[in-house]
Amino acid sequence: MQQKKVPMRMCTGCGEMKPKKELVRIVKNAEGEISLDVTGKKPGRGAYICKNPECLKKAKKAKRFERAFGSAVPEEIYTRLEEELAADG
């Protein structure tokens, strides 16, 4: 019997490949709205980040989400992410 393949995604902060379930997803929908996707099922372009505040700092400093989405990321998204990571950690 074949095991189900674990979907891997790259962390926007550290650039490491990790199982999708271990990462937090940020999504940009067709209307261009950027939001936190805790379920991982929202439609749109997704970018992932480790549940590590250091990775979030790196991604924010290097504007990696802006690059992934091709547009500015509202400050509230970073705030929500910081809260989400603090709650998990």
SULPE-V391611 format. One record per run of one state. SS is the DSSP state (hx for helix, st for strand, lp for the rest). FROM is the first residue (numbers start at 0). TO is the last residue. Records with the same first field share a line. If there is no record, write none. Layout:
BEGIN
SS->FROM-TO + FROM-TO
END
This chain:
BEGIN
lp->0-6 + 11-15 + 28-32 + 37-43 + 50-51 + 61-62 + 69-73 + 88-88
st->7-10 + 16-18 + 22-27 + 33-36 + 44-49
hx->19-21 + 52-60 + 63-68 + 74-87
END
